[in-house]
Amino acid sequence: MQNTSKLLIGLLGLLPAVAFADHTTIGLQGNVTGPSTTSSANPMDAGKMGFTLQFQQVNFDAISDADFEHAAENDEDVHGTDSITNTGFAFTYGMSDRLTLGFSIANIRRSGLVEAAHHDDEGEAGPHAEEEEIIEHLGSASGLGDARLYASYQLFSGASSSTSVLFGIKAPTGETGEVSNDGERLEAEFQPGSGSWDTLLGLAFTQQLSSWTINSNVLYTFASEGSQDTDLGDVFNYNLAASHALPKFGPFNESPWNLDFVFEVNGGWRDNVKIAGESERHSGGNIIYFAPGLSLSNDKIFINASISKAVDNLNGIQSEPETRDQVRG
């Protein structure tokens, strides 16, 4: 790969919130022809800069009426959503041959927000209640998310491998005042911004094996209390990706474009949400995405696309992710 093609794409979204699955995934990418989410340990060249756009959508299975009815009867907070869309921008700069700095921000939209109904009169949401009395349809929430400033510093570089440390902060720049269809302020879990200052720390490793490139990384987010006295919970991301340069043939032998096959495994664990110090039972858990994709690039331009299938182990009753679609370039 050309050194001038190396970009660090940035933290464009990220896992979790009360309904843990109701968030997109986080990544600090390196080589443009590499994976969509897994971080590379390869830095940008000193003095080089890059701009990246990313679109990501996660679609969810609906929570059953029976689960909502159970939550309403027991006065439990259960939330759900149909989809979440993240449209993000990242800027990166090679401060030196080892240190890359970056900034990212995204617009976040959650559609089809619902929650278990709660009533003041005991029994109003009982077993014979109508659907509209069991499920409250809140509408959608859309707005600017939290900005992230981050860096990747290369600790070691060998003939075919590289190791870097990842670190950064998330600033509370996002919208926190979105309201429901009834004009009530949505809970912090549904807002585009968290209202909290969070710290990020991780490691990335890259290994070149002939025509294959292996990338892996871990990234831990230390969350703090934000808007509405809500702590959305710490996050631990773990990723592994294998990229293979596909051979050129015929009239494409002299083409400046390269096509890579990429397969990723993207995992994320989130701690339970805490509101005013009280832990929310229906929050947190673990999600793993299996993501095949393709990356098309030359020495200046790239397009990367993947479609993911999710496997999850979430706490309590939450929206379960079904698929995740990503395009960046």
C-alpha positions, -999 to +999 in steps of 0.1 A: +000+000+000+012+035-007+021+055+024+001+085+011-030+063+013-028+058+050-056+075+069-068+073+105-106+075+102-116+082+138-142+075+164-174+078+145-201+067+168-201+040+193-215+014+210-242+016+235-265+034+258-294+022+278-307-001+252-271-011+247-276-021+211-290+014+202-255+027+192-231+024+163-196+009+166-164+027+172-131+024+154-097+041+148-087+030+113-053+030+097-047+019+061-075+029+038-076-004+020-080-021+054-111-028+075-140-005+083-139-007+121-107-025+132-078-001+140-045-004+121-012+002+139+002+020+109+005+058+112+002+085+086+033+100+071+045+132+088+029+163+074+001+143+055-035+149+062-067+130+054-105+135+053-129+106+057-167+103+055-185+073+069-221+061+068-233+034+092-268+020+099-278-006+124-312-023+121-329-040+151-354-067+158-385-054+175-391-061+212-421-084+216-454-071+230-452-097+257-419-083+269-433-047+269-464-059+288-442-076+314-421-045+318-452-023+321-468-045+347-436-045+368-429-008+363-395-015+346-377+007+321-374-010+288-365+008+256-364-001+219-356+014+185-360+004+148-327+017+135-298+040+142-280+059+115-245+075+119-232+099+092-197+110+103-167+131+093-131+127+104-099+147+099-065+133+106-030+147+105+005+131+107+022+150+134+053+128+129+061+095+114+049+078+146+022+102+159-012+107+141-037+131+155-074+132+146-108+148+151-142+132+143-179+141+147-211+126+134-248+133+130-268+105+148-304+096+142-324+070+161-357+061+145-388+043+159-381+049+196-404+031+219-406+023+257-427+004+281-457+025+293-459+035+329-491+046+346-499+063+379-530+042+384-522+006+395-535-020+371-540+005+342-513-013+322-524-048+333-526-080+313-557-070+294-545-035+284-545-024+248-512-022+229-511+016+230-513+014+268-484-010+269-460+007+244-453+044+242-442+055+207-417+083+212-408+092+176-372+098+165-342+117+178-316+133+155-287+157+159-250+163+162-232+137+183-202+142+206-169+152+191-137+131+196-101+141+197-077+112+195-042+100+187-023+069+176+013+066+186+035+039+171+054+021+198+071-005+176+077-011+139+093-042+125+099-056+090+063-068+088+045-058+120+036-027+140+022-019+174+006+014+184-012+029+215-045+046+209-058+074+232-083+102+231-112+121+247-149+125+239-162+160+245-199+167+253-207+187+222-237+167+211-274+175+214-290+165+247-324+182+245-343+161+218-380+156+227-406+129+221-438+132+200-455+144+232-429+172+237-412+155+267-374+155+268-361+121+258-340+102+283-302+104+279-300+070+263-319+083+233-300+116+229-274+121+201-250+134+227-241+120+261-233+152+280-202+135+294-164+137+291-151+103+284-115+090+281-103+064+256-073+041+257-063+011+236-037-008+216-035-018+180-014-045+162-008-050+125+009-080+109+017-084+072+016-120+059+023-121+021-009-109+005-028-109+038-028-081+064-040-089+099-052-060+121-064-063+157-071-038+184-087-032+218-101+001+230-116+009+264-138+039+270-140+052+306-174+069+307-184+095+332-218+109+343-234+132+317-268+148+311-298+139+333-275+124+359-268+095+335-237+074+332-240+054+300-214+028+312-178+019+303-172+003+269-146-024+259-142-028+221-122-057+207-117-062+169-099-086+145-097-082+107-080-100+078-075-082+045-065-099+013-053-081-019-072-096-048-051-103-079-055-082-110-060-097-144-065-089-181-071-052-189-069-044-151-032-054-148-020-018-153-049-002-134-039+021-104-069+007-085-066-021-060-094-043-046-091-060-012-114-085+004-118-078+041-134-099+069-139-085+104-150-096+138-160-065+158-169-070+195-182-046+221-191-050+258-208-022+278-214-019+315-249-012+328-263+023+325-265+041+358-291+069+365-284+089+396-262+061+408-288+034+403-280+006+378-305-001+350-311-038+347-322-037+310-289-023+298-254-033+289-241-066+276-221-079+246-224-077+208-203-092+181-205-084+144-193-106+117-185-083+087-174-093+052-166-064+029-146-050+000-122-021-002-114-003-035-085+022-035-057+039-053-029+061-038-054+089-030-090+077-029-107+047-013-142+033-009-149+006+017-182-012+022-193-040+045-225-058+056-225-073+091-245-099+110-248-095+147-247-120+176-255-106+210-257-115+247-275-085+262-287-079+298-325-080+303-348-069+276-333-047+249-334-041+211-313-068+195-292-057+165-299-077+133-276-062+106-251-033+103-243-017+070-212+005+066-197+026+038-167+050+041-145+068+018 
